[in-house]
C-alpha cells in the first residue's frame, strides 16, 4: 500500500509538472501571436501613412504656378502631417529627419517617433505658418501654388451622409406626405470597392491567385475561384473595379496578371471614398446594389430606406440614423448570381470601412419607392460635378 501511494504521488507530481509546462507553452504561443498581430497592425498603419504622404506629394510636385489640386486625407488616424522649410528643423516638437534638413519637405509622424518624409519643391503654408495637421477625420485639402510657395486650405468632409440637393432632374417628394409607397422590409447588407491594401496586408502573393487563369469570363472569377483563394486581381475581374493602395483605380479591362503590367484606369481625388459604374461622385450612401431586379427594384429606381435604429448600440445610433435616406439603384445586378433579393448599400472603399458600417446597421430596412431617374440626366449632372446625394 505504501509503495502504491508513493507511486501515485510520483505520478500526480509528474502530471502536475506536465500541466504547468503545457500552460506555460500555451501562454508563450499566445504572447507570440499577440506580438505578431501587433506588428501586422503597425505594418498596415505604416503602409497607410506612406500611401497618404505619397498621394499628397504626387499631387503637389507636378503643379505649376496658379494650379490648384484637391486631395482627401483620412488615414492613418492619430498621425500628424508636418511641413518643414529650408530653415526649420523643429516644428511644434516634431523634428525633421537629418536627411531632410535644409530641404522643403512634408513628413508624417506617429507620436514624434515613426516618421516618413517626401521632398516638395516649395514650403507648404497654412495662412502664413508652416502647415501642421493631426489626422482625426476626413478632410479635403485644397492646395494652391503661386510659383514660390504652396498654400493649403482644409474643409471638413462628412462622407457618412451628404444632404439631398435640388437638381431639377426629377421631382422631389416629401417622405411624410404619403407620395412614397412602402414595398416591404428587405434584408440589407453593404458592399465596398475592393482595396489592394487589404490583400497586401494579408498575403505575400496579394495581386493574383497562383491557381487563377488569365482573361476568363466574369462567371469564372466570381464563382469558379473559391473566395479563400481570390486576390485583388480576381475580385477586380469579378466586380469590375478595384482601388489601389494609392487610391487610383484599376478596372476589369486595365488590370493584368502583375501590377507592373497593369494600367491605372484613373487617378481621382475622391476614389478612396469608393466608385460607381456610372462614374458618379464618390459619396457614402450614394447608391444601392440589388441582387435581383424585380417589379419594385430595378436600374434607375429611386428608393428611400428606413432603418429602425432604436436597438443598435449607443456608439452606432448616429451612424445608423444617417443611413435613413434616399438612394438610387444605378449599380446593376450581382455578377455572382448569389445575392437573391437582398440589397447592398455602398459603403465606400476598403474592408475596414465596410465592416464598420455593417456592424452599425440593422439587418433589415423598410423600402419605399419613388419615381425613376433618367440615367442620361444623371451622367450629364455628373459631368458638371453636381452633388446628387
matplotlib code that plots the C-alpha trace (Angstrom):
import matplotlib.pyplot as plt

x = [0.0, 2.8, 4.6, 1.3, 0.7, 4.2, 3.9, 0.6, 2.1, 5.0, 2.6, 0.5, 3.6, 4.7, 1.2, 1.1, 4.5, 3.4, 0.3, 2.2, 4.7, 1.7, 0.1, 3.3, 3.7, 0.2, 0.8, 4.1, 2.2, -0.5, 2.2, 3.9, 0.6, -0.2, 3.2, 2.8, -0.7, 0.8, 3.5, 0.8, -1.2, 1.8, 2.7, -0.8, -0.5, 2.9, 1.6, -1.4, 1.0, 3.3, 0.4, -1.2, 2.0, 2.9, -0.6, -0.3, 3.3, 2.4, -0.4, 1.8, 5.1, 3.8, 1.8, 2.6, 2.1, -1.6, -2.6, -4.9, -5.2, -7.5, -6.8, -8.8, -6.9, -8.2, -5.6, -3.9, -5.9, -3.8, -0.7, 0.4, 1.4, 4.1, 5.7, 9.3, 11.2, 14.9, 15.3, 13.2, 14.4, 11.8, 8.1, 5.8, 8.1, 8.4, 12.0, 12.7, 15.0, 18.6, 18.5, 15.7, 17.4, 17.6, 15.0, 11.4, 9.6, 6.4, 6.5, 4.0, 4.7, 3.4, 3.8, 7.1, 8.8, 7.8, 8.3, 8.1, 9.0, 8.8, 10.7, 8.5, 9.6, 8.4, 7.2, 3.7, 1.9, -1.4, -2.1, 1.4, 2.6, 4.2, 1.4, 0.8, -2.3, -3.3, -5.4, -8.6, -11.4, -12.0, -10.6, -10.4, -7.0, -7.2, -3.6, -2.6, 0.8, 2.0, 5.5, 7.1, 5.0, 2.1, -0.9, -3.3, -6.9, -8.8, -12.5, -14.3, -15.8, -18.8, -18.7, -21.3, -24.2, -24.4, -27.6, -30.0, -29.8, -32.4, -31.3, -34.3, -33.6, -36.5, -39.5, -38.6, -41.1, -41.6, -41.3, -44.0, -46.7, -47.8, -46.3, -43.8, -45.1, -43.8, -43.0, -41.8, -39.0, -35.9, -32.7, -29.8, -26.0, -23.2, -20.6, -17.4, -14.9, -12.2, -9.0, -5.5, -4.1, -6.5, -4.8, -1.3, -1.5, -2.8, -0.9, 2.6, 1.2, -1.6, -2.1, -3.3, -4.0, -1.4, -4.3, -6.2, -6.2, -5.8, -8.7, -11.5, -15.2, -16.8, -18.5, -15.1, -13.7, -16.9, -18.0, -15.3, -12.4, -13.1, -13.2, -10.3, -8.1, -9.2, -6.7, -7.0, -6.9, -9.8, -12.1, -11.5, -12.2, -15.4, -16.8, -15.3, -13.2, -10.7, -8.8, -5.0, -3.1, -2.6, -6.3, -6.0, -8.4, -7.9, -10.8, -11.6, -10.0, -6.9, -5.8, -3.2, -1.6, 1.0, 0.9, 3.8, 1.8, -1.4, -2.6, -4.2, -7.6, -7.8, -6.4, -9.2, -9.2, -12.2, -11.5, -10.7, -14.4, -15.5, -16.7, -19.7, -20.3, -21.6, -18.6, -20.7, -19.5, -18.0, -20.1, -21.2, -24.8, -24.8, -26.0, -27.7, -26.7, -29.6, -29.2, -32.1, -34.2, -37.9, -41.0, -40.2, -36.4, -34.5, -31.9, -32.8, -35.3, -35.3, -35.9, -36.0, -34.6, -35.8, -33.8, -35.0, -32.1, -33.7, -32.0, -28.4, -25.6, -25.1, -21.9, -23.8, -27.0, -25.8, -24.2, -27.4, -29.7, -27.5, -28.4, -32.1, -32.1, -32.9, -30.8, -30.5, -30.4, -27.6, -25.3, -26.9, -27.2, -25.0, -22.4, -22.2, -25.9, -25.9, -27.4, -31.1, -33.4, -31.0, -30.0, -26.4, -25.6, -22.4, -20.0, -17.0, -13.5, -12.0, -12.9, -12.2, -14.9, -17.2, -17.0, -17.7, -20.9, -22.0, -21.6, -23.8, -26.8, -29.7, -30.1, -33.4, -34.9, -38.2, -38.1, -40.2, -40.2, -40.4, -40.0, -37.5, -34.3, -33.2, -29.7, -28.6, -29.6, -27.5, -24.5, -25.0, -25.1, -22.0, -20.1, -20.8, -19.7, -23.2, -23.8, -26.7, -26.6]
y = [0.0, 2.4, 1.6, 2.3, 5.5, 6.8, 5.7, 7.6, 10.7, 10.5, 10.1, 13.0, 15.2, 14.4, 15.2, 18.5, 19.5, 18.5, 20.5, 23.6, 23.2, 22.9, 26.0, 28.0, 26.8, 28.0, 31.3, 31.7, 30.9, 33.5, 36.1, 35.4, 35.6, 39.0, 40.3, 39.2, 40.8, 44.0, 44.0, 43.4, 46.3, 48.5, 47.4, 48.3, 51.8, 52.3, 51.4, 53.8, 56.6, 56.1, 56.0, 59.1, 61.0, 59.9, 60.8, 64.3, 64.8, 63.3, 65.9, 68.8, 68.3, 68.5, 71.7, 74.8, 78.4, 79.2, 75.5, 74.2, 70.5, 68.7, 65.6, 63.8, 62.8, 60.5, 57.8, 56.8, 58.3, 59.8, 60.5, 64.1, 65.8, 68.4, 70.7, 71.9, 74.5, 75.0, 77.0, 74.8, 71.8, 71.6, 72.5, 72.1, 69.5, 67.5, 67.2, 66.7, 63.6, 64.6, 63.5, 66.2, 69.1, 72.3, 71.0, 71.8, 68.6, 67.2, 64.5, 62.3, 61.4, 58.8, 60.3, 62.0, 58.6, 56.9, 59.3, 59.2, 62.2, 63.5, 66.4, 69.1, 72.0, 74.8, 75.4, 74.3, 77.0, 77.3, 81.1, 82.4, 79.4, 76.1, 73.5, 71.1, 68.8, 65.8, 63.3, 62.8, 62.7, 63.1, 66.4, 67.8, 69.5, 72.3, 73.2, 76.1, 77.0, 80.5, 79.6, 80.4, 78.6, 76.2, 77.4, 74.9, 75.1, 72.4, 71.5, 69.1, 66.3, 64.4, 61.2, 59.5, 61.4, 64.2, 66.3, 65.9, 68.9, 70.4, 69.2, 69.7, 66.3, 64.6, 65.6, 65.7, 64.1, 64.6, 61.2, 62.2, 63.4, 60.0, 60.0, 57.3, 53.7, 51.1, 47.9, 45.7, 45.1, 43.7, 42.1, 44.6, 44.3, 46.5, 46.4, 48.3, 48.9, 46.2, 47.7, 46.5, 47.2, 44.7, 41.9, 43.3, 43.2, 39.6, 37.7, 37.6, 37.0, 39.5, 40.6, 37.3, 33.8, 31.3, 29.0, 31.6, 31.8, 35.0, 36.7, 34.3, 35.0, 37.1, 33.9, 32.2, 34.8, 35.3, 31.7, 29.2, 30.6, 30.0, 33.1, 32.0, 31.8, 35.1, 38.0, 41.6, 40.5, 38.1, 40.5, 43.3, 40.8, 39.8, 43.1, 45.4, 47.9, 48.0, 50.6, 50.6, 51.4, 55.0, 55.3, 55.1, 52.7, 49.5, 48.1, 44.8, 45.9, 47.5, 45.0, 42.4, 39.4, 41.6, 45.1, 46.1, 45.1, 46.7, 50.1, 52.6, 53.5, 56.8, 58.8, 60.8, 62.9, 61.0, 57.4, 56.4, 57.0, 54.4, 54.4, 53.5, 52.1, 55.4, 57.2, 59.4, 61.3, 59.0, 59.9, 57.4, 56.3, 57.2, 54.0, 50.6, 47.3, 44.9, 41.2, 40.7, 43.1, 43.0, 45.0, 47.3, 47.4, 47.9, 50.0, 53.7, 53.3, 55.9, 54.4, 55.6, 53.3, 53.5, 51.6, 51.0, 52.4, 52.0, 48.8, 49.5, 50.2, 53.8, 54.2, 53.3, 55.4, 58.5, 56.4, 54.3, 57.4, 58.9, 56.0, 56.7, 58.5, 58.4, 56.2, 55.5, 52.0, 52.5, 49.7, 46.9, 43.3, 40.9, 39.3, 36.3, 35.5, 34.5, 37.6, 37.0, 39.9, 41.3, 45.0, 46.1, 49.6, 51.2, 51.9, 53.3, 51.9, 49.0, 46.3, 48.4, 50.9, 48.2, 46.3, 49.4, 50.3, 46.7, 46.5, 49.6, 48.9, 46.6, 43.6, 44.8, 48.1, 49.3, 50.2, 52.9, 53.7, 56.9, 57.9, 56.7, 58.7, 59.2, 57.8, 60.0, 63.0, 61.6, 61.3, 64.9, 66.1, 64.2, 65.8, 69.1, 67.6, 68.1, 66.8, 64.4, 62.9]
z = [0.0, 0.8, -2.5, -4.4, -2.5, -3.2, -6.8, -7.1, -5.5, -8.0, -11.0, -9.7, -9.4, -13.0, -14.3, -12.4, -13.8, -17.3, -17.0, -15.8, -18.7, -21.2, -19.7, -20.0, -23.6, -24.5, -22.8, -24.8, -28.0, -27.2, -26.4, -29.7, -31.6, -29.9, -30.9, -34.5, -34.6, -33.2, -35.9, -38.6, -37.3, -37.3, -40.9, -42.0, -40.5, -42.0, -45.4, -45.0, -43.8, -46.8, -49.3, -47.8, -47.9, -51.4, -52.6, -51.4, -52.7, -56.1, -56.4, -55.3, -57.1, -60.7, -60.0, -61.9, -60.9, -60.5, -60.2, -57.6, -56.5, -54.1, -52.1, -49.4, -46.3, -43.6, -42.8, -40.6, -37.7, -35.0, -37.2, -37.8, -41.1, -40.7, -43.3, -43.0, -45.0, -45.6, -42.3, -39.9, -38.1, -35.3, -35.5, -32.5, -31.1, -34.3, -35.6, -39.3, -40.0, -40.6, -44.3, -44.9, -43.1, -45.1, -47.6, -48.2, -47.1, -45.9, -43.2, -41.4, -37.8, -35.4, -31.9, -32.9, -33.3, -36.5, -39.5, -43.3, -45.5, -49.0, -50.6, -52.1, -54.3, -52.0, -48.5, -47.6, -45.6, -43.8, -43.8, -43.0, -40.9, -41.9, -42.2, -39.4, -39.1, -36.9, -38.8, -36.9, -39.6, -43.3, -44.6, -48.1, -48.7, -51.3, -52.3, -54.4, -55.8, -56.8, -58.0, -54.6, -52.0, -51.6, -49.7, -48.2, -47.0, -45.2, -45.4, -43.1, -45.3, -43.9, -46.0, -43.9, -45.4, -48.0, -48.0, -50.9, -53.2, -55.6, -59.1, -61.3, -62.8, -61.1, -58.9, -55.2, -52.9, -49.2, -47.4, -44.9, -47.4, -48.5, -52.0, -51.1, -51.3, -48.9, -50.7, -47.9, -45.4, -47.2, -46.0, -46.1, -46.4, -47.6, -50.4, -51.0, -53.7, -53.3, -51.9, -52.9, -49.4, -47.7, -49.7, -49.4, -45.7, -45.7, -48.4, -49.7, -53.2, -52.9, -56.6, -58.2, -57.1, -58.4, -59.4, -61.4, -65.2, -67.2, -69.1, -68.3, -68.0, -65.2, -64.0, -63.7, -61.4, -59.4, -59.0, -60.1, -57.9, -54.2, -52.1, -49.9, -53.0, -54.6, -54.5, -55.8, -59.5, -59.2, -57.3, -59.8, -62.7, -60.9, -59.8, -62.5, -60.5, -57.7, -55.7, -55.5, -52.3, -53.6, -54.3, -58.1, -59.9, -61.9, -64.0, -65.5, -68.7, -67.4, -64.7, -65.7, -64.0, -62.4, -61.0, -63.3, -66.4, -65.3, -66.3, -63.9, -65.2, -63.5, -60.6, -58.9, -55.8, -54.2, -55.2, -51.7, -50.9, -53.4, -57.0, -59.2, -62.6, -63.9, -62.5, -60.3, -57.3, -54.6, -51.6, -49.0, -49.2, -52.9, -54.5, -54.0, -55.4, -56.0, -56.1, -58.5, -60.5, -59.6, -60.4, -57.5, -57.6, -60.9, -62.5, -62.3, -59.4, -56.6, -53.1, -49.5, -46.8, -43.2, -40.6, -37.1, -35.1, -31.6, -30.8, -32.1, -29.7, -28.4, -30.4, -33.6, -33.2, -35.0, -37.8, -38.2, -38.4, -41.2, -43.5, -43.3, -46.7, -50.4, -52.7, -56.4, -58.0, -60.6, -60.0, -62.0, -60.6, -58.7, -61.1, -58.8, -59.0, -55.3, -53.7, -54.5, -53.5, -50.9, -51.1, -50.5, -49.6, -51.0, -48.1, -50.0, -50.3, -48.4, -45.9, -42.8, -43.6, -44.9, -41.6, -39.6, -41.5, -41.5, -37.7, -37.1, -39.4, -38.7, -40.9, -42.4, -43.6, -44.8, -48.5, -50.1, -53.8, -55.8, -59.4, -62.0, -62.6, -66.2, -66.2, -69.1, -67.0, -64.1, -66.3, -67.5, -63.9, -63.0, -65.9, -64.2, -60.8, -59.5, -56.0, -56.2, -52.7]

ax = plt.figure().add_subplot(projection="3d")
ax.plot(x, y, z, "-o")
ax.set_aspect("equal")
plt.show()
